[in-house]
Amino acid sequence: MTKFLLLVFLISIGPLIPTGAFPRPGVDCDYSLEYPSGSICCLHCPAGTRKASSCTGAGEEGKCEECDDGTYTEHGNGLSQCFKCTPCRSDQEIERPCTHVQDAKCQCKPGRFCAPDQACEACKKCSRCKKDEETVRNCTSTTNTECKKKQPGPASPSANALTIVVPLLIAALIIGAIIFGVCRCRRTESVINPPDRRKAGKHDGDYCPTECGETQSCLNLSRTLEDVEFPTLVAVNGEVSLRKCFEYFEEVDYNHHKRFFRHLGIVDNVIKSKDHLSYEDKIHDLLTIWVEKEGREATLNDLLRALLFLNQRRTAETVKEKAVLNGHYSVER
């Protein structure tokens, strides 16, 4: 009778009891420390490990195993697999190695940088200060070189004289070379084509005419100012010399490389197909494609003229100097 009365009492007050007074069905874990497994909560595996099997009792830790080499977990977890370590690109070096409890951290190799506030698809080459500039801050893996104009110092009398004499001397040599070419053409004409033949309008096809501009020999003698400033290069070993100079074109500014290859006749689809490569490999592959397309007509002078067309004279000068210095090319005499 007593049990019957107690049961009736509980049924009568049931609707008045708050729903939170008894545990609800399902799992309500503290996800900062636990993970759900069926109807119970298991404690996280420590950082650097992963869950091999879940716990059998609430509030216990299941079986945890250490992450394999090349994988990691930075925090306590209930994951069955560890994360793969991030690989560094060919233009990067490891700043911090990957361990079981932290991912690898990469940075640009010396001589290159990538601004942290920009997408780093490829490390850019550090700039060099010009001759009339001085370095304010050296290039780092995250910042480019900073330069400023040099403050002019008091010039000595001898320095002032040099600034006047040297340009005059260069101009005199250029003018003298042009005059020599013209005079030599006319002397050749007077010997090969005597006055009586000139009057009759007859001349040989191999000599240089009076106007001095119709044959290749005269063009070589009367070079223009532009030719003197940027000479033609001659390969020491044909195409082998050209291919050995590919690495020098890594000097081409990253922001101009697409225009450079378009100027060489490489279409955008081909350029884009090399975007997955490092900047150095991309330059090498695209130059190889250009050489194969041009065949025997491909010369280093064509590449230098493309740089000059894009107002990249400083880069062209650097490539020329390296090609000559390393014995791959010589300056045409």
C-alpha positions as CSV (number, residue, x, y, z in Angstrom):
1,M,0.0,0.0,0.0
2,T,2.9,2.4,0.9
3,K,4.6,1.7,-2.5
4,F,1.4,2.3,-4.3
5,L,0.8,5.7,-2.6
6,L,4.5,6.7,-3.4
7,L,4.0,5.9,-7.1
8,V,0.8,7.9,-7.3
9,F,2.6,10.9,-5.6
10,L,5.5,10.8,-8.1
11,I,3.1,10.6,-11.1
12,S,1.1,13.6,-9.8
13,I,4.1,15.9,-9.3
14,G,6.0,14.8,-12.4
15,P,5.0,17.8,-14.6
16,L,6.2,20.2,-11.9
17,I,9.8,18.9,-11.8
18,P,12.3,21.0,-14.0
19,T,13.6,19.0,-17.0
20,G,17.2,19.7,-16.1
21,A,16.9,17.9,-12.7
22,F,17.7,14.5,-14.3
23,P,20.3,13.7,-17.0
24,R,19.1,14.0,-20.5
25,P,19.6,11.3,-23.0
26,G,22.6,11.8,-25.5
27,V,26.1,13.1,-24.9
28,D,27.0,16.5,-23.5
29,C,30.9,16.7,-23.4
30,D,33.3,19.4,-22.5
31,Y,34.8,19.7,-26.0
32,S,37.9,21.5,-24.8
33,L,38.9,18.4,-22.9
34,E,36.8,15.6,-24.2
35,Y,35.3,14.0,-27.3
36,P,32.1,11.9,-27.6
37,S,32.2,8.2,-28.1
38,G,28.8,6.6,-28.2
39,S,27.0,7.6,-25.1
40,I,30.0,8.6,-23.1
41,C,32.8,11.3,-23.1
42,C,36.4,10.3,-23.4
43,L,39.4,12.5,-22.4
44,H,41.5,14.0,-25.3
45,C,44.7,12.3,-26.4
46,P,47.7,14.7,-25.7
47,A,49.3,16.8,-28.4
48,G,51.6,14.8,-30.6
49,T,49.4,11.8,-30.5
50,R,46.2,10.5,-32.0
51,K,43.3,8.3,-30.9
52,A,43.9,4.6,-31.7
53,S,40.7,3.5,-29.9
54,S,38.1,5.2,-27.7
55,C,37.7,4.8,-23.9
56,T,35.4,2.2,-22.3
57,G,34.4,4.3,-19.4
58,A,33.2,7.9,-19.1
59,G,35.9,10.4,-18.3
60,E,38.7,8.0,-19.2
61,E,41.4,8.3,-21.8
62,G,41.3,5.9,-24.7
63,K,44.3,4.3,-26.3
64,C,46.5,7.0,-27.8
65,E,49.4,6.5,-30.3
66,E,52.3,8.9,-31.2
67,C,52.0,10.6,-34.6
68,D,54.1,9.1,-37.4
69,D,57.1,10.9,-38.7
70,G,56.0,13.7,-41.1
71,T,52.7,14.2,-39.2
72,Y,51.7,16.2,-36.1
73,T,48.9,17.4,-33.8
74,E,49.4,20.7,-31.9
75,H,46.7,20.3,-29.3
76,G,44.8,17.6,-27.3
77,N,42.4,15.8,-29.6
78,G,40.2,12.9,-30.5
79,L,41.4,12.6,-34.1
80,S,42.1,9.2,-35.6
81,Q,44.7,10.7,-38.0
82,C,47.5,13.3,-37.4
83,F,47.9,16.2,-39.8
84,K,50.6,16.1,-42.5
85,C,53.6,18.4,-42.1
86,T,53.8,21.4,-44.6
87,P,56.6,20.9,-47.2
88,C,58.8,23.8,-48.0
89,R,59.1,24.9,-51.7
90,S,62.4,24.8,-53.6
91,D,62.8,28.6,-53.2
92,Q,62.3,28.3,-49.4
93,E,64.3,26.8,-46.5
94,I,63.1,25.4,-43.2
95,E,63.0,28.0,-40.5
96,R,61.5,25.6,-37.9
97,P,61.3,21.8,-38.5
98,C,58.1,19.8,-38.2
99,T,57.8,17.8,-35.0
100,H,55.0,15.6,-33.6
101,V,53.6,18.6,-31.8
102,Q,54.0,21.5,-34.3
103,D,54.0,22.0,-38.1
104,A,57.1,23.1,-40.1
105,K,57.6,26.8,-40.7
106,C,59.3,27.9,-44.0
107,Q,61.0,31.1,-45.1
108,C,62.5,32.4,-48.3
109,K,66.1,31.5,-49.0
110,P,68.8,34.1,-48.6
111,G,68.6,36.7,-51.4
112,R,64.8,36.4,-51.7
113,F,61.8,37.7,-49.8
114,C,58.1,37.4,-49.5
115,A,56.0,40.1,-47.7
116,P,53.9,38.5,-44.9
117,D,50.8,40.6,-45.9
118,Q,50.8,39.2,-49.5
119,A,50.1,35.7,-51.0
120,C,53.5,34.1,-51.2
121,E,53.3,32.0,-54.4
122,A,57.0,32.5,-55.1
123,C,59.8,34.3,-53.3
124,K,60.9,37.4,-55.1
125,K,64.6,38.4,-55.6
126,C,65.9,41.1,-53.3
127,S,66.5,44.4,-55.0
128,R,70.0,45.9,-55.3
129,C,70.7,49.5,-54.6
130,K,71.9,51.5,-57.6
131,K,75.3,53.2,-57.8
132,D,74.0,56.5,-56.6
133,E,72.1,54.9,-53.7
134,E,73.1,53.4,-50.3
135,T,71.5,50.6,-48.3
136,V,69.2,51.6,-45.5
137,R,68.1,48.1,-44.6
138,N,69.3,44.8,-45.9
139,C,66.9,42.3,-47.5
140,T,65.4,39.7,-45.1
141,S,63.1,36.7,-45.8
142,T,60.0,39.0,-45.3
143,T,61.2,42.5,-46.4
144,N,62.9,43.8,-49.6
145,T,66.1,45.9,-49.6
146,E,65.6,49.6,-48.7
147,C,67.7,52.1,-50.5
148,K,68.1,55.9,-50.4
149,K,70.0,58.4,-52.5
150,K,73.6,59.1,-51.5
151,Q,74.2,62.5,-50.2
152,P,76.6,64.3,-52.6
153,G,79.9,65.1,-51.0
154,P,82.3,67.9,-51.9
155,A,83.9,67.1,-55.2
156,S,87.6,67.5,-55.7
157,P,89.0,69.6,-58.7
158,S,90.2,66.4,-60.3
159,A,86.8,64.7,-60.0
160,N,85.1,67.8,-61.6
161,A,87.6,67.6,-64.5
162,L,86.9,63.9,-65.0
163,T,83.1,64.5,-65.2
164,I,83.8,66.8,-68.1
165,V,86.6,65.0,-69.9
166,V,85.3,61.5,-69.9
167,P,82.0,62.2,-71.7
168,L,83.8,64.3,-74.3
169,L,86.3,61.6,-74.8
170,I,83.6,58.9,-75.4
171,A,81.7,61.2,-77.8
172,A,85.0,61.9,-79.7
173,L,85.6,58.1,-80.1
174,I,82.1,57.4,-81.3
175,I,82.2,60.3,-83.9
176,G,85.7,59.1,-85.0
177,A,84.5,55.6,-85.5
178,I,81.6,56.8,-87.7
179,I,83.8,59.1,-89.7
180,F,86.3,56.3,-90.2
181,G,83.6,54.0,-91.5
182,V,82.4,56.6,-94.0
183,C,85.9,57.4,-95.3
184,R,86.8,53.8,-95.6
185,C,83.6,53.2,-97.7
186,R,84.5,56.1,-100.0
187,R,88.1,54.9,-100.4
188,T,86.9,51.4,-101.3
189,E,84.6,53.0,-103.9
190,S,87.3,55.0,-105.5
191,V,89.6,52.0,-105.9
192,I,87.0,49.4,-107.0
193,N,84.8,51.8,-109.0
194,P,86.9,54.5,-110.7
195,P,85.4,57.9,-111.5
196,D,84.5,57.0,-115.1
197,R,82.5,54.0,-113.9
198,R,80.7,56.0,-111.2
199,K,79.7,58.5,-113.8
200,A,78.4,55.7,-116.0
201,G,76.4,54.4,-113.0
202,K,78.2,51.0,-112.9
203,H,79.5,49.4,-109.8
204,D,80.3,46.0,-108.4
205,G,77.9,44.4,-105.9
206,D,80.6,43.6,-103.4
207,Y,82.0,47.1,-102.7
208,C,80.6,49.8,-100.5
209,P,78.7,52.5,-102.5
210,T,79.1,56.3,-101.9
211,E,76.0,56.5,-99.6
212,C,77.6,53.8,-97.4
213,G,74.5,52.1,-96.0
214,E,73.4,49.4,-98.6
215,T,75.8,46.6,-97.7
216,Q,76.5,44.7,-94.5
217,S,80.2,45.7,-94.4
218,C,79.3,49.4,-94.3
219,L,76.7,48.8,-91.6
220,N,79.4,47.1,-89.5
221,L,81.8,50.1,-90.0
222,S,79.3,52.8,-89.2
223,R,77.7,51.6,-86.1
224,T,75.1,53.8,-84.4
225,L,75.4,55.1,-80.9
226,E,72.9,52.5,-79.7
227,D,75.1,49.7,-81.0
228,V,78.2,51.1,-79.2
229,E,76.3,51.4,-75.9
230,F,75.0,47.8,-76.0
231,P,77.3,45.6,-78.1
232,T,76.4,42.3,-79.8
233,L,77.6,39.1,-78.1
234,V,79.1,36.1,-79.9
235,A,78.5,32.6,-78.5
236,V,81.7,30.7,-77.6
237,N,80.0,27.3,-78.0
238,G,76.7,27.8,-79.9
239,E,73.5,26.7,-78.3
240,V,75.4,25.2,-75.3
241,S,76.5,28.7,-74.4
242,L,73.0,30.0,-74.7
243,R,71.5,27.3,-72.4
244,K,74.2,27.9,-69.8
245,C,73.0,31.5,-69.5
246,F,69.4,30.6,-68.7
247,E,70.0,30.9,-64.9
248,Y,71.0,34.6,-65.4
249,F,67.5,35.4,-66.4
250,E,66.3,34.7,-62.9
251,E,67.2,38.3,-62.5
252,V,64.1,39.2,-64.5
253,D,61.6,40.9,-62.2
254,Y,58.8,38.6,-61.2
255,N,56.3,41.3,-62.2
256,H,57.7,41.5,-65.8
257,H,58.4,37.9,-66.6
258,K,55.0,37.3,-68.3
259,R,55.5,40.4,-70.6
260,F,59.1,39.2,-71.3
261,F,57.9,35.7,-72.5
262,R,55.0,37.2,-74.4
263,H,57.4,39.4,-76.3
264,L,59.4,36.2,-77.2
265,G,56.3,34.7,-78.7
266,I,55.3,32.3,-75.9
267,V,51.5,32.2,-75.5
268,D,49.8,32.8,-72.1
269,N,48.5,29.2,-71.8
270,V,52.1,27.9,-72.0
271,I,53.3,30.4,-69.5
272,K,50.4,29.6,-67.1
273,S,51.1,25.8,-67.4
274,K,54.5,26.4,-65.6
275,D,52.9,28.3,-62.6
276,H,53.2,25.2,-60.3
277,L,57.0,25.3,-60.6
278,S,59.5,27.4,-58.6
279,Y,60.4,30.7,-60.2
280,E,63.9,29.4,-61.3
281,D,62.4,26.2,-62.9
282,K,59.7,28.2,-64.6
283,I,62.2,30.6,-66.2
284,H,64.4,27.6,-67.3
285,D,61.5,25.6,-68.8
286,L,60.0,28.6,-70.7
287,L,63.4,29.5,-72.2
288,T,63.9,25.9,-73.3
289,I,60.5,26.1,-75.0
290,W,61.6,29.3,-76.7
291,V,64.9,27.8,-78.0
292,E,63.1,24.7,-79.3
293,K,60.6,27.0,-81.1
294,E,63.3,29.3,-82.6
295,G,65.8,26.6,-83.4
296,R,69.2,27.8,-84.8
297,E,67.8,31.4,-85.0
298,A,67.7,31.7,-81.2
299,T,70.5,33.9,-79.8
300,L,71.3,35.6,-76.5
301,N,71.1,38.9,-78.3
302,D,67.3,38.3,-78.9
303,L,66.7,37.8,-75.2
304,L,68.7,41.0,-74.3
305,R,66.8,43.0,-76.9
306,A,63.5,41.8,-75.4
307,L,64.7,43.1,-72.0
308,L,65.7,46.4,-73.5
309,F,62.3,46.7,-75.2
310,L,60.7,46.3,-71.7
311,N,63.0,49.0,-70.3
312,Q,64.8,46.4,-68.2
313,R,68.2,47.7,-69.2
314,R,69.8,47.1,-65.8
315,T,68.8,43.4,-66.0
316,A,70.1,43.1,-69.6
317,E,73.5,44.6,-68.5
318,T,73.7,42.1,-65.6
319,V,73.0,39.1,-67.9
320,K,75.5,40.4,-70.5
321,E,78.3,40.9,-67.8
322,K,77.7,37.4,-66.4
323,A,77.7,35.8,-69.8
324,V,81.0,37.4,-70.8
325,L,82.6,37.0,-67.3
326,N,81.9,33.3,-67.2
327,G,83.3,32.7,-70.7
328,H,80.1,31.7,-72.4
329,Y,80.1,34.8,-74.8
330,S,82.5,37.4,-76.1
331,V,81.8,40.9,-77.3
332,E,81.8,41.2,-81.0
333,R,84.8,43.3,-82.3
